Amino acid sequence: MAEHTLHAAPEQTQQTYQYDDGWVVAATVDPLVGEMDIDTIDTTAICVATDDPAFHIELTLPGPATDAHYRNGIITVEGL
């Protein structure tokens, strides 16, 4: 099995939004990816497709995450 790592480039697929009460990082991936497991460690989110573990993406976060979701090709990670 070949491993495919995609690093979200801030200028292409990853956006960080700062708010008064926290932040949100949003990244786009192929919407054909059915489901993703998202683990966060300090300032990194590791997102792995459940139907193809060789497909994964790592996101750099501005701080520790409080919540993470994947839906329709969009990964969102939130923090304070």
C-alpha positions in Angstrom: 0.0 0.0 0.0 1.4 3.4 -1.0 1.2 6.2 1.5 -0.2 9.5 0.3 0.4 12.5 2.6 -1.2 15.8 1.8 0.0 18.9 3.7 -2.6 21.6 3.6 -0.8 24.7 2.3 -2.2 27.9 4.0 -2.6 29.7 0.7 -4.4 26.9 -1.0 -6.6 24.7 1.2 -6.3 25.8 4.9 -7.8 29.0 6.4 -7.6 30.2 10.0 -10.3 32.4 11.4 -9.6 34.3 14.7 -12.6 35.4 16.8 -12.8 37.2 20.2 -13.7 33.9 21.9 -11.6 31.4 19.9 -10.4 30.3 16.5 -11.5 28.0 13.7 -9.2 26.2 11.1 -11.0 25.0 8.0 -9.4 22.9 5.3 -10.8 21.4 2.1 -10.1 17.8 0.9 -11.6 15.7 -1.8 -15.4 15.5 -1.1 -15.3 11.8 -2.2 -13.6 11.0 1.1 -16.5 9.5 3.1 -15.4 9.8 6.7 -12.4 11.0 8.6 -11.0 10.3 12.0 -9.5 13.5 13.4 -7.0 13.4 16.3 -5.5 16.6 17.8 -2.2 16.8 19.6 -1.1 20.2 20.9 -1.0 22.4 17.8 -1.4 19.6 15.2 -4.6 18.0 13.8 -4.0 14.6 12.1 -6.9 13.6 9.8 -7.1 10.1 8.4 -9.7 8.8 6.0 -11.5 5.8 7.6 -12.0 4.0 4.2 -8.4 4.7 3.0 -5.9 5.1 5.9 -3.2 5.9 3.3 -5.0 9.2 2.8 -4.2 11.6 5.5 -3.6 15.3 6.1 -1.9 17.2 8.9 -3.0 20.7 9.9 -1.1 23.2 11.9 -3.3 24.8 14.6 -2.9 28.1 16.5 -3.4 26.4 19.8 -4.9 23.3 21.4 -8.2 22.2 19.9 -11.5 21.9 21.7 -13.5 20.3 18.8 -13.1 18.9 15.3 -15.4 17.8 12.5 -15.4 16.6 8.9 -18.3 16.9 6.5 -18.6 17.1 2.7 -15.0 17.6 2.1 -14.5 20.3 4.8 -12.4 19.7 7.9 -13.1 22.2 10.8 -11.1 22.4 14.0 -12.0 24.8 16.8 -10.2 26.1 19.8 -10.1 28.8 22.4 
